[in-house]
Amino acid sequence: EAVQWAVAKGITAGTSATTFSPESGCTRGQIVTFLWRAAGSPVVSDAMGFTDVAADAYYAEAVRWAVAQGITAGTSTTTFSPESVCTRGQIMTFLFRANGQTATTAEANPFPDVAVDSYYYDAILWAAENGITAGTSATTFSPDAACTRGQIMTFLFRAMGEVNAAV
């Protein structure tokens, strides 16, 4: 359902005309592109100083937008690492920021593997509190595990899809 929603909304077209590759890792270039398209593909005129993002790359405008929106700052001051596979913690942080969130209201952390001092702590608790994820088990989130394309579409659908349009 999440992939069908994303295709219908123009967020993704898949990895080919007939495949989506749900078990493949989701790269940084892909996730910012998905988020950018979900936001309506806004054009941003801000300069981008990442040496590893070619001006004609399919994700170039998405990276520019994501940086301008504060969703990401890159992996360094001069690199974005668009081909690096995102972790589950990174994906939740991108979604959290894309939804304009800055803190969680969760009273308890259901995941012992999510440290209170981690950069993704608030994002993961926000996602769990809002039904975007239930973790990889009842007591784990696996923040350092690679996030698959199938997982990101499910998370994106729950965070931004029609199901949550009124939230």
C-alpha positions as CSV (number, residue, x, y, z in Angstrom):
1,E,0.0,0.0,0.0
2,A,2.8,2.4,0.9
3,V,4.6,1.8,-2.4
4,Q,1.4,2.2,-4.4
5,W,0.7,5.5,-2.6
6,A,4.2,6.7,-3.3
7,V,4.0,5.8,-7.0
8,A,0.6,7.4,-7.3
9,K,1.9,10.6,-5.7
10,G,5.0,10.7,-7.9
11,I,7.3,10.2,-5.0
12,T,9.0,7.2,-6.6
13,A,8.8,5.4,-9.9
14,G,10.8,2.4,-8.7
15,T,14.1,1.1,-9.7
16,S,12.9,0.1,-13.1
17,A,9.6,0.1,-15.0
18,T,8.5,-3.1,-13.3
19,T,10.5,-3.3,-10.0
20,F,10.7,-1.3,-6.7
21,S,13.5,-3.3,-5.0
22,P,12.0,-3.1,-1.5
23,E,14.8,-5.0,0.2
24,S,17.6,-2.7,-1.2
25,G,19.1,-0.1,1.1
26,C,17.8,3.4,0.7
27,T,20.6,5.9,-0.1
28,R,20.8,9.5,1.2
29,G,20.2,10.7,-2.4
30,Q,17.0,8.6,-2.6
31,I,15.6,9.6,0.8
32,V,16.0,13.4,0.2
33,T,14.4,12.9,-3.2
34,F,11.5,11.0,-1.8
35,L,11.0,13.7,0.9
36,W,11.4,16.5,-1.7
37,R,8.8,15.0,-4.0
38,A,6.4,14.4,-1.1
39,A,6.7,18.1,-0.4
40,G,5.8,19.0,-3.9
41,S,9.3,19.4,-5.4
42,P,9.9,23.0,-4.4
43,V,12.6,24.9,-6.1
44,V,15.2,26.5,-3.8
45,S,17.8,29.0,-5.1
46,D,20.2,28.5,-2.2
47,A,23.8,27.7,-3.2
48,M,25.0,24.2,-2.4
49,G,28.6,23.5,-1.6
50,F,28.8,19.7,-1.7
51,T,31.6,18.5,-4.0
52,D,29.9,15.1,-4.4
53,V,26.6,16.3,-5.7
54,A,26.7,17.0,-9.4
55,A,24.5,19.8,-10.6
56,D,22.7,17.4,-13.0
57,A,22.3,14.6,-10.5
58,Y,18.6,13.5,-10.1
59,Y,18.9,14.3,-6.4
60,A,20.6,17.7,-6.7
61,E,17.5,19.9,-6.3
62,A,16.3,17.6,-3.5
63,V,19.6,18.0,-1.6
64,R,19.5,21.7,-2.0
65,W,15.9,21.8,-0.6
66,A,16.7,19.4,2.3
67,V,19.7,21.5,3.4
68,A,17.6,24.7,3.1
69,Q,14.8,23.2,5.2
70,G,17.2,22.0,7.9
71,I,16.5,18.3,7.2
72,T,20.2,17.6,6.8
73,A,23.5,19.4,6.7
74,G,25.4,16.7,4.9
75,T,28.0,14.3,6.1
76,S,30.6,17.1,6.3
77,T,30.8,20.8,5.3
78,T,31.7,19.8,1.7
79,T,30.1,16.3,1.2
80,F,26.6,14.9,1.2
81,S,27.4,11.2,0.5
82,P,24.4,10.7,-1.8
83,E,25.2,7.0,-2.5
84,S,25.7,6.0,1.2
85,V,22.9,3.8,2.5
86,C,20.9,5.4,5.3
87,T,20.5,3.9,8.7
88,R,17.1,3.6,10.4
89,G,18.2,6.3,12.8
90,Q,19.1,8.7,10.0
91,I,15.8,8.1,8.2
92,M,13.8,8.8,11.3
93,T,15.8,12.0,11.8
94,F,15.1,13.1,8.2
95,L,11.4,12.4,8.6
96,F,11.2,14.1,12.0
97,R,12.8,17.3,10.6
98,A,10.8,17.2,7.4
99,N,7.6,17.1,9.5
100,G,8.8,20.3,11.3
101,Q,9.5,18.5,14.6
102,T,12.1,19.6,17.1
103,A,11.3,17.6,20.2
104,T,9.3,14.6,21.3
105,T,6.5,14.5,23.9
106,A,7.0,10.8,24.6
107,E,7.2,10.1,28.3
108,A,9.0,6.8,28.0
109,N,11.6,5.3,25.6
110,P,10.4,1.8,24.4
111,F,13.7,1.0,22.8
112,P,16.7,0.3,25.1
113,D,19.0,0.5,21.9
114,V,18.1,4.2,21.5
115,A,20.4,6.1,23.8
116,V,19.0,9.3,25.3
117,D,22.1,11.3,24.1
118,S,21.9,10.1,20.5
119,Y,21.1,12.6,17.7
120,Y,18.1,10.5,16.7
121,Y,16.6,10.0,20.1
122,D,13.7,12.5,19.8
123,A,13.1,11.5,16.2
124,I,12.7,7.8,17.0
125,L,10.5,8.4,20.0
126,W,8.3,10.8,18.0
127,A,8.0,8.2,15.3
128,A,7.0,5.5,17.8
129,E,4.6,7.8,19.5
130,N,2.9,8.7,16.2
131,G,2.6,5.2,14.8
132,I,5.3,5.6,12.1
133,T,7.3,2.7,13.5
134,A,7.0,0.0,16.1
135,G,10.7,-0.9,15.9
136,T,12.3,-4.1,14.7
137,S,10.9,-5.9,17.8
138,A,8.8,-4.9,20.8
139,T,12.0,-3.7,22.6
140,T,14.4,-2.7,19.8
141,F,14.6,-0.1,17.0
142,S,17.9,-1.0,15.5
143,P,19.0,2.6,14.7
144,D,22.3,1.6,13.1
145,A,20.8,-1.0,10.8
146,A,20.5,-0.1,7.1
147,C,17.0,1.2,6.2
148,T,15.5,-0.6,3.1
149,R,13.5,1.1,0.4
150,G,10.4,-0.8,1.6
151,Q,10.8,0.4,5.1
152,I,11.3,4.0,4.1
153,M,8.1,4.0,1.9
154,T,6.2,2.5,4.9
155,F,7.6,5.2,7.2
156,L,7.0,8.0,4.7
157,F,3.4,6.8,4.1
158,R,2.7,6.7,7.8
159,A,4.3,10.1,8.4
160,M,3.0,12.0,5.3
161,G,0.4,9.8,3.6
162,E,-3.3,10.1,3.2
163,V,-3.7,8.2,6.5
164,N,-2.2,11.1,8.4
165,A,-3.6,13.9,6.3
166,A,-5.7,15.2,9.2
167,V,-3.0,14.9,11.8
